[in-house]
């Protein structure tokens, strides 16, 4: 049934269920009326035999409609379950977007474990006058230090960004290969604890958006403002 589009819409299944139920009820009424007439009226044997045959035929048709009702009722319940699951997922995503970003104990442990093999030096940056950004950056900074990374905690970023970024200042880097490896490992570790992030190059014009200024040959983890809440306006099917 998954390949039959007509059965993949709750509205269509419900409409079909109503139609089947109405027609089935009409057939049942016809069978009952004819059966009553057959019992209480005297007819010639040939006509009576024919009437009984029609009663049997319509009774079979009624049984088919009963079966169709059962199948459509089952399909309706399956689609309802899927809709409820989608609604639950959407509610969880909305809850995640509304709540402040923080690391749980399990996330901190998993993050530190993944990065503990090859420590690096990094600046952990949060936005100025943004407590949510600062708290989340503190969590990640602590997890990095657990992994023996050397961190510089910076709390006065003025970049108008939203999200989490692994970044470096534009221009040649003295330790480019090692820094690229650290970037990849850090981004993968963040993804591993469900923290969406992206790599970004800091333009020279933004060098002075933190104090101390962004520096060449340095890696930064920028915990920018929390992304704005997004809503999926597609109807649940």
N, C-alpha and C positions, 0 to 999 in steps of 0.2 A: 504493500500500500504506500510505502514511502515514495514510490515512483509515480503515483497517481496524484497529480496536483489537486484534483478535486477533493481529495481526502486529506489534504494538508492544511486546510483552513478550518478553524473552529466554527466560524459562521456558516460555512457551507455544509459542514457535517451536521450542525444543529438544524439547519433548514431541511436537509435530507431526512434527518431523524423525525422531524415534525410531519413531513410529507408522508413518510412510510407509516408512521403511527396513525395518521388520519385515514389513509387508504386501507390499512390493515383493520382498523376499527370498522370501517364501512363493510368490508368483506365479512368480518365476523358477524355484524348485524344481519347481513343478507343471509348468511348460513343459518343463523339462529331463527330468523323469520321463516325461511323455507322449511327448516326442520320442524317447526311448530305446526306449520300448515300441513306438512306431510303426515304428521301424527294425528291431527284432529280433523282432517278432511278425508272423505272417501274419494279415491280416484281409481280409474281403471289400472289394472296391474301393469300394463305396458308403460303408461304415463308415470305410475308410481316408481317403477324401476328406473326410468329415465331421470325422475326427480332426485332419487337417492344417489344416482351417479353424479348429477350436478352438485349435490351436497358434498359428496366425497371430493370432487374436484376443487370446489371452493374452500373446503376445509384444508386441502393441501396448499392452496394459494395462501390461505391465512397463516399456515405454518411457515411458509417462506417469508412472509412479512414479519412474523415473530423473530425468525432468524436474522433478518435484515436489521430489525430494531436492536437485537443483541449486539450485532457486529458494529453498527453505528454508535451504539452506546459505549462500547469498549473503545472505539476510535476517539470518541469525544473525550473520554476520561484520559486517554493517552495524551491528547493535545492539551488538555487542561493541565496535566502534570508538567508538560514541557513549558507551558506558559508560566506556571508558578515557579519553575526552576529558573527561567529567564528573569522573572521579576526578582527572585531572591538574589541572583547574580548582580542585577542592576542595583539593588539596594545595597549590597555589600560594596560595590564599586563607588556608589555615592557616599557611603559611610567612610570609605577610605579617603575619598577626596575631601570630605568635610573635616575629618579629624586631623590634628597636627601631625606632622611627620616625626616619628621617633623610631629608634631601633629597639626591638625587644632583646631580651637576654640571649635568646637562641640566634637571632640575626647577628648580634655582636660577636658571639662565639664563632659562628660559621664564617663571618667576614674576616675575622682575625686569623683563623686557621688557614684560609685560602691564601692569605697574603704573607704569612709568616716566613715562607721559605727564602725570599729575596727582598729584604727591606730596602726602602728608598727614602729620599728626603722630599717633603711635600708641604706646601702651604694650604691650610684648610681655612677657607674664606666664607664668611657669612655676611648678609646684608646689614647695613647700619639701621638701627631703629626697627628691627624685625625680630621679635623674640622667638617666633616659630623657627625661622631660618637659623638663628643662633643656637637654639636647643638641639636641633637636628645635627648641626655641624659639630656641636660638642659631643654628641653620641658617636658620630663617625670618627672624630678626632681621637676619642678614647679607644675605639676599636683599632684604629691604626697604630696607636701607641702600644696596645696589647700585642700587635704583630711586630713590634720593634721598629716601626717606621719612625723616622725623626720628623716631627711636625712643627710647623709654625702656625699658631692660631691667630687669625686676623678677623676682626669683627666690624670693620667699617667700610665694607664694599658699597659703592654707589652705582654699580651696573644695574640697568633696568631689565634684568633677565628674570625668567621664570624657569625653575627646574634645577637639575643637578648637572654640572659640567666638569669634565676633566680637561684642563686648559693649560696652554702655555703662550707666552708672548710671541708675537710674530717675529720672524727673523731666524738666522742660523742658531743652532743649539750646540754647545760644546760637547755634550754627552748625548747626542741624538739617538743612537742605537739603544743605549741603556734606558733612556727616558721613554722611548717608544715602547720598549718591553714593559716598563713599569706602568705606562698608560694602559696598555692592553690588559695587563693583569688586574689593574684597579677597576677598569670598566667591567671586566668579566665578573669580578668579585661583587660589585654592586648589583649587577644583573642577577647574580646567584642569590641575593637576599631580597629580590623584587624591588630594587631601587632603579627606576628608569633614569638613564643618563646618556649624555652624548659628549663627543669630543668637540672642542671649539678652540679656535685661535683668537687670542686677544689682540685687537688692533693696537697699533702704536698710539693712536689717539686716545685709547682708554688706559694707558699705562698708569696714569695718576688717579685712577678711580679707587685705589686702596692706599693705605699708608701702613708700612712702607710700600713704595710703588712696586707694581709688577716688574719682575726682573727677568732678563734673559737667562737661559740655562737653569730654569727652575720650573717645577711642575706644580700646578695648583688644582685643588679640588674646590670648586665654587658651589656652595649651597645657596643658590639664589632664592628669590621669593617663591612661595608655594604656587604651583600652577593653578590657574583659575578653574573653577568647577565647570565641567562640560556635561551636557545632557544629550543622550541619544533620543532624538525625536521620532525615530521609527516606531510604528506600533508593534506591540508584541503579537506574534502570530501563533 
